[in-house]
Amino acid sequence: MYKPNMLFHGMVQGLERPFKHLIDISLGDAHRGGLQPITFVRQVISACLYPSLLDSGRLPIDVKSRARNLLKQCEGESVGSYTATCGLPKIQHSLSEFISRRDRGVPSSPENIFITSGSQQALMLVLRLFVHGKGSLQTGIMTPVPSSPLFNMALSSLGGAMVPYHLCEEEGWTLRLDEMRRALATARRHCNPMGLYVINPGNPVGQVQSQKSIEDVIRFAAEEKLFLLADEVYQDSVHDPTAEFVSYKRVLHEMGPPYSNTVELASFNSASKGFMGECGLRGGYVEFVNLDSAVMGHVYTLFSTEACTAVMGQIALDIMANPPRSGDASYTAFFEEVQNRRNTLNNNAKRVQETLNSLDGMSCQPIRGGIYAFPQLHLPARAVAKEAGVAPDLLYCMLLLEEMGLCVGPGSEHLQRKDTHHLRYITHLPDEPIVQPRANSY
Amino acid sequence: ACKCGRSFTSPRLLPPTRISPRTRSDVDEGLQPDAPPGAMLARRTVGLVSRGGPPLTPRSPPGRSVQRMMAEKVLTVDTMNSCVKKVEYAVRGPIVLRAVQIEKELKEGVQKPFSEVIKANIGDAHAMGQQPITFFRQVLAMCSYPELLDDDRFPEDAKGRARRILQGCGGQSIGAYSASQGIECVRQDVARYVERRDGGVPSDPDNIYLTTGASDGIVTMLKLLVAGEGRSRTGVMISIPQYPLYSAALAELGAVQVNYFLNEERCWSLDVSELRRALADARRHCNPRALCIINPGNPTGQVQSRQCIEDVIRFAAKERLFLMADEVYQDNVYAEGCEFHSFKKVLFEMGPEFSSTVELASFHSTSKCYMGECGFRGGYMEVVNMDPEVKAQLTKLVSVRLCPPVPGQALMDLVVNPPQPGEPSYSTFIRERKATLSSLAERARLTEQILNTVPGIACNPVQGAMYSFPRVTLPARAIREAEERGQAPDMFYCMKLLEETGICLVPGSGFGQRDGTFHFRMTILPPTDKLKILLSKVKDFHQRFIQQYS
């Protein structure tokens, strides 16, 4: 999958190149890209790991009290103990309050929240519930194109059928009901579509759905009897000041009965993205809405075989859900770090978009949210001739890597409309100036 | 194996949902306090009305036929993946859920014949008071918050390790994704550890996969192995008794579980004749391709002899079975005359006829041994003689879950590369490690000794691992009563023990046992004083139980 990355690593072995070092802007990994972790998060984690630090003057008072509280929740007061299957109850509780606050008061129950090893484990857990059958009974899940290669891999590794629905690039990568109906009708001839996977804010396309769009999708899911899987891991990354993240759960709730008490929904979030960027800690969760209670019992049993999520990841989630507040010792520094990060990302997104749009042969839809730019490459006919038997955008990426030392992702990894070509750039980097000139001149 | 019947999945045994003040009315409506999670929300949302917010685009409500359609859920027990329904996992199953419920009741002030619940069901050492290894936690603290690298409280060797690990991380942060197979320098260190452990048998870092606990690796390998349909469906041989992750994974994958019985009369040893019997039987209805063995054993605690391991390897070679060696308890060996022999080492010492052909996957973890760091989800597996094309598929498969938690990878690095003689942290490390392991050995011995004083309880020597798995003789009346309730007799026994003493054990039926025999699994992990109290309570309970039901 991450082939450019493999090339990247292969190239580091002291070859003569017209550039000094490689810049990898293809992966959705903030820390790898140079963004620093949030101090408060790491202070709390270090104190939980080595409680002797609680007696030192080294750590702010709120870090210590948070760490002490967390340790009290752990069996034997150690982060080395297993936790309950779905996570430490206190953290489930923090998450439920976070969700409720975010959704303007829509109730959220801790028992419907499963803390998982990243949102990816949660997605797989839910897919395992659904996916079975062969031939025309094979479970199908509607997935957006351009898509998340990880989701597609997960689905196919479980033996599920992908039911692709194309996002509309010209309209800024919107979800169109006519396209979704077309996709579904076609799919019903050869599989059993049971679920609808949406990514909002989008990956890699960066659209942020309007409330109306979400309502339409919910209505569609209700009418067509589809279980909604709402991947909302980029909810904290909205760059466009005119756009607003609204959760599927909130919209569902506001639509009232019968939708609000029947449409089955699983919402996914994670500490890997947003201002935390703690991909390596593997902290994520899924919240279930309107899940059949007997099925819920099976979900719990299934998940229990995996013991529990790593405690460091759970702690990261706790801080994401329940950050320092005004008046807390760490608040000012925390707020500043988060704001800096948000400003950097917003500015980056803007500059990347402007720059890419200024290049001949590239057009980029507005990057409203998420962490990628997904510009379209308008390639000369020669380049499209596929001499090497390689997809044109992959060829472009390989050449860009070899000649400029810049590593970006090919659109073909995400699937795209036939005969269109795209690239994936991460907008996360703190050091844009280096990247821009290279991209420009190429 | 004796299955436990419907009571396992009965909603009655799931924990009560947390009732927030808003939903007190649901309780008043008579909703069972121990309803499964999700039930509350399902009930609660019936009464929801649209709560304001921006006005919605006016739209007519869905027609009646759509409303009726919407009333049937997409995901029900009938439409879900039926294999998932067959999954059971006793270690965190109904008895544990009841124990958690009892804990809540105690907190709420409900009167009970005991003041605390003792969770002797799960192999979690820290939960029972075992202390972490200082060096490990120092390094990990510095990895998380590198500013601590200039703190004088930390020894130089710990700082050096932290720096080295951070160098191996993207952006020098444990918050970056690692390669799916795991951080390269950690895999290299694991390979070196394996070589040292196995007396120089070479280990290639490329054959090492870091995993999220050993369970992740085990399930991944089973996914690769399971194929075919009907009579050619993959069969996987597993010991009875076994650790129920195996049975759960096989159930979900729809593989055929091929049971081979360990010999209780001979300290849970493995007889190749029993392997042959099981295999011959299995070949009539499936395609057995793999043989799983847990050594030291869980729940049984036996440490297989070197001869036994050779016999198993010979058997696997002859019958062309893929060997899966679960060795997570490799440092937990207590009994005199017992020694851990890794499957890989024995394989290579048997010479090229075997070492170049037998396919093997070995599993290890940071959760057990002397570390007990379950909450880190650290582990690795090493594959030997795997077909290169299959290995490419394995590498692809592990990338689906992105990467194992980086703190767990860092911890594994320290486990395989601990302080060396001469280094500042060495003496403390050795002292802590020794203290933990000898304390476990003492508790293993104590458990066996005390349980064997109880008429009707027979406990094999706990040679290794973390559990006792004694056999209990149950009176016929008790068995009948259990069966009337639709419960496995040992579940009935353990539930009663829980309600009367607050001690949570796992019934043997959760692990598998010979028909007509009953066991329970109890950890040796509670601190010695508590363990003695526990054992005497078990003794008293057993005697009462026998009297009550004779």
Boltz contact constraints between the chains, C-beta under 6 A:
constraints:
  - contact:
      token1: [A, 29]
      token2: [B, 176]
      max_distance: 6.0
  - contact:
      token1: [A, 29]
      token2: [B, 177]
      max_distance: 6.0
  - contact:
      token1: [A, 31]
      token2: [B, 171]
      max_distance: 6.0
  - contact:
      token1: [A, 31]
      token2: [B, 173]
      max_distance: 6.0
  - contact:
      token1: [A, 31]
      token2: [B, 175]
      max_distance: 6.0
  - contact:
      token1: [A, 31]
      token2: [B, 176]
      max_distance: 6.0
  - contact:
      token1: [A, 32]
      token2: [B, 170]
      max_distance: 6.0
  - contact:
      token1: [A, 32]
      token2: [B, 171]
      max_distance: 6.0
  - contact:
      token1: [A, 32]
      token2: [B, 176]
      max_distance: 6.0
  - contact:
      token1: [A, 34]
      token2: [B, 171]
      max_distance: 6.0
  - contact:
      token1: [A, 37]
      token2: [B, 173]
      max_distance: 6.0
  - contact:
      token1: [A, 37]
      token2: [B, 175]
      max_distance: 6.0
  - contact:
      token1: [A, 42]
      token2: [B, 144]
      max_distance: 6.0
  - contact:
      token1: [A, 42]
      token2: [B, 145]
      max_distance: 6.0
  - contact:
      token1: [A, 43]
      token2: [B, 145]
      max_distance: 6.0
  - contact:
      token1: [A, 45]
      token2: [B, 144]
      max_distance: 6.0
  - contact:
      token1: [A, 46]
      token2: [B, 141]
      max_distance: 6.0
  - contact:
      token1: [A, 46]
      token2: [B, 144]
      max_distance: 6.0
  - contact:
      token1: [A, 46]
      token2: [B, 145]
      max_distance: 6.0
  - contact:
      token1: [A, 49]
      token2: [B, 137]
      max_distance: 6.0
  - contact:
      token1: [A, 49]
      token2: [B, 140]
      max_distance: 6.0
  - contact:
      token1: [A, 49]
      token2: [B, 141]
      max_distance: 6.0
  - contact:
      token1: [A, 50]
      token2: [B, 137]
      max_distance: 6.0
  - contact:
      token1: [A, 50]
      token2: [B, 138]
      max_distance: 6.0
  - contact:
      token1: [A, 50]
      token2: [B, 141]
      max_distance: 6.0
  - contact:
      token1: [A, 75]
      token2: [B, 127]
      max_distance: 6.0
  - contact:
      token1: [A, 76]
      token2: [B, 126]
      max_distance: 6.0
  - contact:
      token1: [A, 76]
      token2: [B, 127]
      max_distance: 6.0
  - contact:
      token1: [A, 76]
      token2: [B, 129]
      max_distance: 6.0
  - contact:
      token1: [A, 78]
      token2: [B, 126]
      max_distance: 6.0
  - contact:
      token1: [A, 79]
      token2: [B, 375]
      max_distance: 6.0
  - contact:
      token1: [A, 80]
      token2: [B, 126]
      max_distance: 6.0
  - contact:
      token1: [A, 80]
      token2: [B, 132]
      max_distance: 6.0
  - contact:
      token1: [A, 80]
      token2: [B, 373]
      max_distance: 6.0
  - contact:
      token1: [A, 80]
      token2: [B, 375]
      max_distance: 6.0
  - contact:
      token1: [A, 81]
      token2: [B, 124]
      max_distance: 6.0
  - contact:
      token1: [A, 81]
      token2: [B, 126]
      max_distance: 6.0
  - contact:
      token1: [A, 81]
      token2: [B, 127]
      max_distance: 6.0
  - contact:
      token1: [A, 81]
      token2: [B, 375]
      max_distance: 6.0
  - contact:
      token1: [A, 82]
      token2: [B, 124]
      max_distance: 6.0
  - contact:
      token1: [A, 82]
      token2: [B, 374]
      max_distance: 6.0
  - contact:
      token1: [A, 85]
      token2: [B, 92]
      max_distance: 6.0
  - contact:
      token1: [A, 109]
      token2: [B, 41]
      max_distance: 6.0
  - contact:
      token1: [A, 110]
      token2: [B, 18]
      max_distance: 6.0
  - contact:
      token1: [A, 111]
      token2: [B, 17]
      max_distance: 6.0
  - contact:
      token1: [A, 111]
      token2: [B, 37]
      max_distance: 6.0
  - contact:
      token1: [A, 112]
      token2: [B, 41]
      max_distance: 6.0
  - contact:
      token1: [A, 120]
      token2: [B, 401]
      max_distance: 6.0
  - contact:
      token1: [A, 120]
      token2: [B, 402]
      max_distance: 6.0
  - contact:
      token1: [A, 129]
      token2: [B, 80]
      max_distance: 6.0
  - contact:
      token1: [A, 129]
      token2: [B, 81]
      max_distance: 6.0
  - contact:
      token1: [A, 129]
      token2: [B, 84]
      max_distance: 6.0
  - contact:
      token1: [A, 132]
      token2: [B, 81]
      max_distance: 6.0
  - contact:
      token1: [A, 153]
      token2: [B, 400]
      max_distance: 6.0
  - contact:
      token1: [A, 154]
      token2: [B, 400]
      max_distance: 6.0
  - contact:
      token1: [A, 157]
      token2: [B, 400]
      max_distance: 6.0
  - contact:
      token1: [A, 194]
      token2: [B, 74]
      max_distance: 6.0
  - contact:
      token1: [A, 222]
      token2: [B, 70]
      max_distance: 6.0
  - contact:
      token1: [A, 223]
      token2: [B, 66]
      max_distance: 6.0
  - contact:
      token1: [A, 225]
      token2: [B, 74]
      max_distance: 6.0
  - contact:
      token1: [A, 227]
      token2: [B, 74]
      max_distance: 6.0
  - contact:
      token1: [A, 227]
      token2: [B, 75]
      max_distance: 6.0
  - contact:
      token1: [A, 254]
      token2: [B, 50]
      max_distance: 6.0
  - contact:
      token1: [A, 254]
      token2: [B, 53]
      max_distance: 6.0
  - contact:
      token1: [A, 256]
      token2: [B, 50]
      max_distance: 6.0
  - contact:
      token1: [A, 258]
      token2: [B, 67]
      max_distance: 6.0
  - contact:
      token1: [A, 258]
      token2: [B, 70]
      max_distance: 6.0
  - contact:
      token1: [A, 260]
      token2: [B, 45]
      max_distance: 6.0
  - contact:
      token1: [A, 260]
      token2: [B, 48]
      max_distance: 6.0
  - contact:
      token1: [A, 261]
      token2: [B, 45]
      max_distance: 6.0
  - contact:
      token1: [A, 261]
      token2: [B, 46]
      max_distance: 6.0
  - contact:
      token1: [A, 262]
      token2: [B, 70]
      max_distance: 6.0
  - contact:
      token1: [A, 264]
      token2: [B, 73]
      max_distance: 6.0
  - contact:
      token1: [A, 264]
      token2: [B, 74]
      max_distance: 6.0
  - contact:
      token1: [A, 264]
      token2: [B, 75]
      max_distance: 6.0
  - contact:
      token1: [A, 278]
      token2: [B, 175]
      max_distance: 6.0
  - contact:
      token1: [A, 279]
      token2: [B, 177]
      max_distance: 6.0
  - contact:
      token1: [A, 280]
      token2: [B, 174]
      max_distance: 6.0
  - contact:
      token1: [A, 280]
      token2: [B, 175]
      max_distance: 6.0
  - contact:
      token1: [A, 280]
      token2: [B, 176]
      max_distance: 6.0
  - contact:
      token1: [A, 280]
      token2: [B, 177]
      max_distance: 6.0
  - contact:
      token1: [A, 280]
      token2: [B, 406]
      max_distance: 6.0
  - contact:
      token1: [A, 282]
      token2: [B, 405]
      max_distance: 6.0
  - contact:
      token1: [A, 291]
      token2: [B, 38]
      max_distance: 6.0
  - contact:
      token1: [A, 292]
      token2: [B, 73]
      max_distance: 6.0
  - contact:
      token1: [A, 292]
      token2: [B, 76]
      max_distance: 6.0
  - contact:
      token1: [A, 293]
      token2: [B, 36]
      max_distance: 6.0
  - contact:
      token1: [A, 293]
      token2: [B, 38]
      max_distance: 6.0
  - contact:
      token1: [A, 293]
      token2: [B, 39]
      max_distance: 6.0
  - contact:
      token1: [A, 293]
      token2: [B, 42]
      max_distance: 6.0
  - contact:
      token1: [A, 294]
      token2: [B, 77]
      max_distance: 6.0
  - contact:
      token1: [A, 295]
      token2: [B, 75]
      max_distance: 6.0
  - contact:
      token1: [A, 295]
      token2: [B, 80]
      max_distance: 6.0
  - contact:
      token1: [A, 296]
      token2: [B, 36]
      max_distance: 6.0
  - contact:
      token1: [A, 296]
      token2: [B, 37]
      max_distance: 6.0
  - contact:
      token1: [A, 296]
      token2: [B, 38]
      max_distance: 6.0
  - contact:
      token1: [A, 297]
      token2: [B, 36]
      max_distance: 6.0
  - contact:
      token1: [A, 298]
      token2: [B, 84]
      max_distance: 6.0
  - contact:
      token1: [A, 298]
      token2: [B, 85]
      max_distance: 6.0
  - contact:
      token1: [A, 301]
      token2: [B, 87]
      max_distance: 6.0
  - contact:
      token1: [A, 302]
      token2: [B, 84]
      max_distance: 6.0
  - contact:
      token1: [A, 302]
      token2: [B, 87]
      max_distance: 6.0
  - contact:
      token1: [A, 304]
      token2: [B, 89]
      max_distance: 6.0
  - contact:
      token1: [A, 304]
      token2: [B, 92]
      max_distance: 6.0
  - contact:
      token1: [A, 305]
      token2: [B, 89]
      max_distance: 6.0
  - contact:
      token1: [A, 305]
      token2: [B, 245]
      max_distance: 6.0
  - contact:
      token1: [A, 305]
      token2: [B, 248]
      max_distance: 6.0
  - contact:
      token1: [A, 310]
      token2: [B, 377]
      max_distance: 6.0
  - contact:
      token1: [A, 310]
      token2: [B, 405]
      max_distance: 6.0
  - contact:
      token1: [A, 311]
      token2: [B, 375]
      max_distance: 6.0
  - contact:
      token1: [A, 312]
      token2: [B, 407]
      max_distance: 6.0
